[in-house]
Amino acid sequence: MEHASYIISQVINGLQLGAVYALIALGYTMVYGILRLINFAHGDIFMLGAFFAYFLISRFGMPIYLVFFATMAMCALAGYLMEKLAYKPLRNAPKISLLITAVGVSLFLEYFCSLKAVFTPDYIGFPRPFEVKTYDLSLGGIDFSFTNVQILIFAVTSFTLALLYLIIYRTKQGTAMRAVSHDQETAALMGINIDHTVSLTFMVGAALAGVGGILYGIAYPQINVFMGIMPGIKSFIAAVLGGIGIIHGAVVGGLIVGVSEVIVSAFLSSTYRDGVIFVILLIVLLVKPSGLFGKRIDKV
Amino acid sequence: MRFLLESRKLILLAAGIYVVLKLLFNLGIVSEYIQQITIYVFIVVLAATGLNVIYGYTGQFSLGHAAFYGIGAYTSAYLVKTLGLDSVFALPATLLAGGIMAGLVACVIGIPILRLRDDFLGIATLGFGILVRVFFDNSDRISETLGGSRGFTGIAKLTSLETTFVVTVFLLIVTRNIISSRYGLFWRCIKDDETASASIGIDTTRMKLMAFSYGCFLAGVAGALYAHLYTFLHPSNFDFLKSIDFLIIVILGGMGNIAGTIWAGLIWVGFIEGLRIVLPSNILDLRWVFIPLLLIGLMMWRPYGLMSRKKGHG
């Protein structure tokens, strides 16, 4: 029984991390769906989100619920500028130039933010807006515990996901996004403004990554300008796992990646945790290259 | 060895370059540091040529090239250290061992992952790159010599201008000949249209695997040279950014263009290291703010590569 409760606690910890990955993976999957671009700079938007929230909380003492909205707006602006300045001029260039540009944007954001005049190259502590409380619960004889941080993360993630679903499936703009990712040329012929839709996709994705950044800061209160690299890559893998371009695929993929990472750290060694995800990725790509929820296609 | 005779113009050119470099080095015009960078340029060009074979000529996207570079480096360094082969005469054997190890690993993982295409292949190779990085980080559990995350120290310094120069020029000429051979033709066919290539009877699976293994072999040899130049290896030398470095050189040089790769390697390494010398130390931090901006600018100005005159397709 003790073993079972340990596993359950670890799974909850994994879901907490996985929720953050899911939020980042959504941006990847949406941008990839629309532009076929692995936006390597997306992980850095996540970093920006954490830093914006840090400044809003520690310098301006903003209440936490306002921090969420302000950070989302600022990240959306960053995503908008990134797309307009770096990616739009290359819309018709070879895909590989776009990818290299994405890496360039990523490096620029990291090193620009690491300047002393901008943020800082050092690790800084993220101010927790509230004290961490642990709740113990017993279900069917199995004891397990969770924290109020985890409740916050699950609540915010669920709320954001619900909002995203409303935007994508219930608004005209959302329909436009789905249409463009389905077939860009036909969508343009139907009178959809491609530029506008692409910008909007970047903004929504960046806002989600910003939320992920705040939640990450609250859960693991150490932030750094390079914090976005690994979560970024892992989230992209989560998006591929779930089937790239598929919204719920990204969420499930994110949760799988988060849980397996925490389980491996708990039962094997934390140095292997980056390795296991890629093993899972390789297996999924080989068995079902279009991802867990992807349509069956013969060749990718 | 007939091909060496056929490439005599190139060899003469290379010999000329060698004499100039040797004079510069021996007359004490350039510092030790610049000498090291010059040798490093050759190593980078060799590894980037490997990626050029894989991506530029055969069209197989790889974001994990640095992993094979690292495998070559660790293999050669380990052999030299454990077997005590620290003489220049054993170097060709250990370089070859590094290259073959990288090529073998590429062959083994290539069989499953080369079924994937484009971005998916990129992600799979990126994943493999990180897996290798995790392996290097934990390598001290296998053998203390490998050093794990503390880094592999105390490697014999065997790489000199001569060894690097001879190995690089030789392998570049070999590569050029393979590219214009029957196999190279198949590779270029696969890049243009895989389905059509298969339909005219090219064994695409085998050819892709061959190109991938050969490209990784070159990376492995380059990595081995690197290990014996800097005498210290750290897992972070072989991470994702290193793979991107090679990719940038291939793109800047123009895909499927060996001469372009040489120029781009020289310019890219020269620029990054040059800034370190030119810039005063108080704004050295700004280096990595300007380099990405320059890279983005280059991509907008010349999306098909610096050296490419015609508009290829990427």
Interface residues (C-beta under 8 A of the other chain):
Chain A: Y32 R36 I38 A86 P89 L90 A93 P94 K95 I96 S97 L98 I100 T101 V103 G104 V105 S106 L107 F108 E110 Y111 F112 S114 L115 K116 I229 I233 F236 I237 V240 S269 T271 Y272 D274 G275 I277 F278 V279 L281 L282 L285 L286 P289 K299 V300
Chain B: F61 P112 I113 R115 L116 R117 D118 D119 F120 G122 I123 A124 L126 G127 F128 I130 L131 R133 V134 F135 D137 N138 S149 F240 I244 L247 I248 I251 M255 D285 L286 W288 V289 I291 P292 L293 L295 I296 M299 M300 P303 Y304 H313 G314
